[in-house]
Amino acid sequence: MKKDKIVLSMEQIDRIIEMAWEDRTPFDAIHLQFGLKEQDVIKLMRRELKISSFKMWRSRVQGRKTKHNRIREDGTDRFKCSRQRFISNNKISKRGFK
């Protein structure tokens, strides 16, 4: 069974990278908005970043509780950056996510 390939624009790729770098944006939010699972985000980051930047991001994200909803501490519901509501084509900024 073949997996459907998701085609992303450069703006979408840039936004995914920005969301992946944000500490409080969980992978579930990226999946909700763009349809990419955590492993797909890792592959995208590996492909789009310089190797040193990818390694820095990976070490930063690995084990970070705020990036995974299922291991988040209670009270860490907010994941949006302060300017996220102003970013166009952002489905998440217009509805609640918990």
N, C-alpha and C positions, 0 to 999 in steps of 0.2 A: 504494500500500500504506500503510494507516494504522498509525501507531505506537500501541501500547497505552499508555494513560495510567496511571501509577502513582498510586494514592491513598494519601496519607500522613496519619497522625494528627498532632496538634500536638506530641505527645511525640517522634515520629519526626523532625519538622521541626526541633525544638529540638536533638535529638541530632546531626542532620546539620550544622546550623550550628556546633555545638560542635566536631565532628570537623573541619569545614572550617577553623576558626580554629586548631586544633592544628597546630603546626609539623611534627611527626613523623608525622602520620596521612596516608598517601597517598590520592589519589583512588581508587586501586584498592580500598582497604579500604572506602570508602563504597560503591563499586559492588558489592562482594561482599556487604555487609550489607543495602543498601537497593535495589540494582538501578539506581542513578543513575550515569550516566557523568559525566565531568568537565564537559561542556557543560551537562548537566542541573543539576548542583550550582551552576554559575555562574548559570544562570537562576533557580534557587531563591533564591540569595543576593541577586540583584538585586531579586527580588520581595519578599523578607522583611526586608531591611535598609534603613535610611535610606540615601539616596544617598551621604552622606559616609562612612558606615561601609562601604558596598559598595566605594567607591573605595579606602579604606584597606586593606580586605581584599585587593582585586584587586592593588594594588601590592605588598602583602606576599607574596602567593602566587605571583605571576608570576615564573617562572624559578627558583623555590625547588626545589632538588634533592630535598629530603626529601618533597615532595608528589608526586613522580613516580617510581615504582619503576624505570622503565627508565633514568633518569639519576641514580639514587641512588649514592652512593659505597659501596664495599664496607665492610661493618661497620655499616651503618645498617639493621639488621634490625628493631629495636624501634620500634613506632609507637604503642603504647598509652600513654596517660597513666597516672600512678600510681594513680588512682582508677577507671579504666575497668572493672576486673574487678567492681566493686561496683555498676555501673549495670545495672539490670534490662533484660531483652530484648536483651542484647548478645551476638550470636552469636559474634563474633570473640574475645571474651575467653576463651572456653572451648576454643579450638583455636589451634594455631600458624599463623602466616602469614608467609611469606617471599617 
